[in-house]
Amino acid sequence: MTTPPCTIRAALPSDEAAWRELWKGYCDFYHAQVGPEVTDRTWKRILDPDSQIMCVVAEVEGQVYGFANCVVHENTWETQPVCYLEDLFVRPAARGRGIGSALLEWLRNAMRAEGWARLYWVTHGDNATARRLYDRFATADGFVRYVIRQR
């Protein structure tokens, strides 16, 4: 089966319903309880040109099949900004068709074009499916994440 070409582009206001559906799938996958106020604010920041948060979507034949939510930010280890790929999700029925690869490749090209010092992300150690994709782009660096929450 031949997969039609995938277009990667910035999220548009008209993508809201598709993004929200995919976002719900992403949150469900990670068993994350994200309140509607957080989802609403995230979507508003994605569309805000002054926000550091950006979203690109993967579109095939007019339908959005995946997204990458990123935060471009300054850091203390380089003189250039870096891009943190916070969320990457592809509709389960569309996996294995190169959509995740296309999103990562677009971000790698944006890194070069925008002059980001690096592009980085984290995933669960047991997320074997995602890690097979990620291992094609980079080697895990061995860092362990610690989190302190206010609540």
C-alpha positions, 0 to 999 in steps of 0.5 A, a space after each residue: 500500500 502506497 502512502 500519499 505524501 505527508 505535508 508538515 506545516 504549522 498548526 492553524 486555527 482550523 486544526 483545533 478539532 483535529 489537534 484536540 482529538 489527537 491531544 486526547 489520544 496522546 494524554 490517554 496514552 500516557 494516562 495523563 489527567 490534563 484539565 480542560 483549562 490546560 488544553 485550552 491554554 496550550 492551544 491558545 499558546 500554540 496559535 500565539 505568535 509571541 509564545 515560545 510554544 509551537 505546533 506542527 501538524 502532519 497532514 495527508 490528503 487534507 486530514 491531520 494525522 499527527 502533531 509535534 508540540 515544541 518549546 523553543 527556549 534559551 539555555 545556559 549551555 549554548 549561545 543559540 536557542 534550543 528546541 524541546 520536543 515536548 509532545 509527539 503523537 501520530 494517530 494509531 491507525 496511521 503509525 508505520 507510514 512515516 508520519 512520525 519520521 516526517 515530523 522529526 525530519 521537519 524539526 531537524 531541518 527547522 533546527 538547521 534553518 532557525 539556528 537552534 543549537 539542538 533539538 531534544 526530547 524524552 520518552 518513557 524507557 519502556 515505550 519501545 515503539 517510539 524508541 525505535 523511531 527515535 533511535 533512527 534520529 539520535 542516541 539516548 544520552 543516558 540522562 535520568 529525569 527528576 521532577 518536583 511538582 508544586 502540588 
